[in-house]
Structures are given as C-alpha cells and as structure tokens.
Amino acid sequence: RELLQQEGIFAGVSTGAALHAAIGVGRKAVAAGESADIVFVVADGGWKYLSTGVYTAATTEEAIEVLQGQLWA
C-alpha cells in the first residue's frame, strides 16, 4: 500500500515483504554507522489482490485484517 501511495508502484505481498527486509537492512546499516546501497526486487503485481479489498482499506490494520486467512500458492 505504501509503495502504491508514495511511489505509484502497484505491487503485491511478496514485494512488500522484500521491501520490509530491505528497509530493515538499511536501518541496521545506519544504526551501525555505515552506509549501504540496497536494491530490492518488485516480485509481483498487486492485481491478484484487488478482489480482497486490501487496497481500499482505510488503515494498515484494516488491510491486515482483510488478508487474514488468505492463502497464496
């Protein structure tokens, strides 16, 4: 959702997980007083999740609730 709102990148859950990990690596580098060039892969599109309502949820918490119990293969 943040990628869509802030950058216009319509991505799915796998991309969100990759971004979350990349941000964590960046934070660790900064905390250690280091700099780092970090790259992450946009692994999937958001089109598969349109019918779930995750992109129209008012809050992140609501989006997480919408996705509870969903199975992806």
N, C-alpha and C positions, 0 to 999 in steps of 0.2 A: 504494500500500500504506500509506503513512504517513497519508494522508487517511482511509482506512478505519479504521486502528488508532487514530488520535488524535482524529478528529473524527466518525467514523461516516459519512463520505461515500463511497459506493461508486461510484468514478469510474474512467474508463479512461485510456488512454495519452495522449490529446490533452489531457485535463485535467491530467495530471501534467506535461506539457510547459509548459502555461500557468502552472501553479503554480511550476515551476522558474524560468521567466522572471521572474515577479512577485517571487519571493524575491531573485533577482539584482538587480533594480531597487531593491528595498528596501535591500539590502546596500550598493549603490553610494551611495544617498542618505545612509545612516548614515555611511559612510566619508568622505563629503564634508561631514559635519557638518550635514546638512539633515534635515528631516522630510518625510514624504510619506504621503499616503493612497493606498493601492494597492488596486485592485479587479481580480479575475480572474474569468473565466467558467468554470463547470463545463461543459465542452464535450461530454462523453459519459459514458455509464454503463459500469460495469465488467462488466455481464452478458455482453458479447461475448467476454470474456477468461476466463470461468470454466473452459472446457474446456482452456485452456492450462496450468493449474496454477500460474499466476503468483501467485495469492492464497494458495496453500498452501505456497509455497516457504519454507524456513526462514530464508533470508537474502536480502538485496537482490541479492547476487551470483548466487545460485541463480535468482532471479526473472529477472534479465537473461539468464542462460544459457537459461532456458526460452523466452524470447521471441526469441532469436537465430534468424534465418531466417524469422520470421513476416512475412507480407505483409498489409498493410491497404489497402483501397481506399476 
